[in-house]
């Protein structure tokens, strides 16, 4: 699935919404073969961290990103979202998860935990493209509304939804973690450190709040 041209287009689009900056620390959850990891490096992230539960994917992604790993710009770890190791406690400026939200146990709890790993001003974006038979734009819109509910419930704010016109369409729900950031004369409450984001791409099967499922 990661090798579909539409998947590559989808991840490039999602990463473009992150507003990556040279000092950003980015975590990808469920990186698969490491395509988005490589795109994040090319986008200029300061350091890209990745975790995936599959040893096969860790090996493949490590081969694809070998040069960036040697250069100290990428760290890949085998782990699952419900047991994130202390090495990935953050804080991160952005968190990205590709094609994995629907497979998380208790996604609302996982999102709340990930929010705690974002730096003040961190952004979160969840990107969803249904892959079930008969999926339409209505499928995407319905799932996006439920993703918004999950994010609000996890304490994120300033939500907005963007759409990429593929077949079926892709929805990217973006939100932010507000906090204190450096300003003239000290810390200024409520401002954002640019756009840090969590992006979750692809097949979503949320088990809470009656969310749309793609088996």
MARPABA-966782 format. One record per residue (C-alpha): residue in three letters; x, y, z. Coordinates in steps of 0.5 Angstrom, whole numbers, plus 500, padded with zeros to 3 digits. Layout:
# residues N
alaXYZ;...
***
This chain:
# residues 215
unk500500500;unk506505502;unk508504494;unk502507491;unk503513488;unk497516491;unk500514498;unk506518497;unk502524494;unk498524501;unk504523505;unk507529501;unk501533502;unk500532510;unk508533511;unk507540507;unk501542512;unk506541518;unk510547516;unk517543518;unk523547521;unk530546522;unk530545529;unk523541529;unk523534533;unk518529529;unk516523531;unk512518526;unk508512529;unk507506525;unk512508519;unk512502515;unk517502510;unk520509512;unk517513506;unk514519510;unk521518514;unk525520508;unk520525506;unk520529513;unk528529512;unk528532506;unk523537508;unk528539513;unk526536520;unk532537525;unk531530528;unk526525526;unk524519530;unk520513528;unk517507532;unk513501529;unk511494532;unk514490526;unk521488526;unk520487518;unk518494517;unk524497522;unk529493518;unk526496511;unk525503514;unk532503516;unk535501509;unk531506506;unk534511511;unk541509512;unk544515510;unk540519515;unk541514520;unk548515520;unk548522519;unk544522526;unk538525523;unk533519524;unk532514530;unk528508529;unk525504534;unk521497535;unk515499539;unk507499540;unk503506541;unk500503547;unk507502550;unk511508548;unk519507550;unk522512555;unk527514549;unk521517546;unk518521551;unk519527547;unk518533547;unk516533540;unk514539535;unk510534531;unk508527531;unk506523525;unk502516524;unk501513518;unk496508516;unk495506524;unk490510528;unk484505526;unk489499529;unk490503536;unk487500542;unk483506546;unk485511541;unk482517545;unk487515551;unk493514546;unk491521543;unk491524550;unk498521552;unk501523545;unk499530547;unk503530553;unk509529549;unk508535544;unk512541546;unk508547548;unk505550541;unk505543538;unk501541532;unk497535531;unk494533524;unk490526523;unk490525516;unk484519514;unk483516507;unk478511507;unk480504503;unk474500504;unk470498498;unk465503496;unk468509500;unk466516498;unk467523500;unk461522505;unk465517508;unk471521509;unk467527512;unk464523517;unk470520519;unk473527520;unk468529524;unk469523529;unk477525529;unk475532531;unk471529537;unk477525539;unk482530538;unk477535542;unk476530548;unk484529548;unk485536550;unk487539543;unk484546540;unk484550534;unk482545530;unk481545522;unk480540517;unk483540510;unk481536504;unk486533498;unk482531492;unk484524491;unk479518490;unk476517495;unk478524498;unk483525504;unk481529510;unk487532514;unk484534521;unk489539524;unk489542531;unk494545536;unk497544543;unk497551546;unk502553551;unk508558553;unk513560548;unk518565548;unk517572547;unk519579548;unk520580556;unk519573557;unk514568556;unk507569553;unk501565554;unk497562549;unk501563543;unk504557538;unk511555536;unk509555529;unk505549527;unk508542530;unk503536528;unk500529529;unk499526522;unk495519521;unk495517514;unk490512511;unk486506514;unk482508520;unk477504524;unk476507530;unk473503535;unk470509540;unk464513539;unk461509533;unk466512528;unk466509521;unk470503520;unk473500514;unk475493515;
***
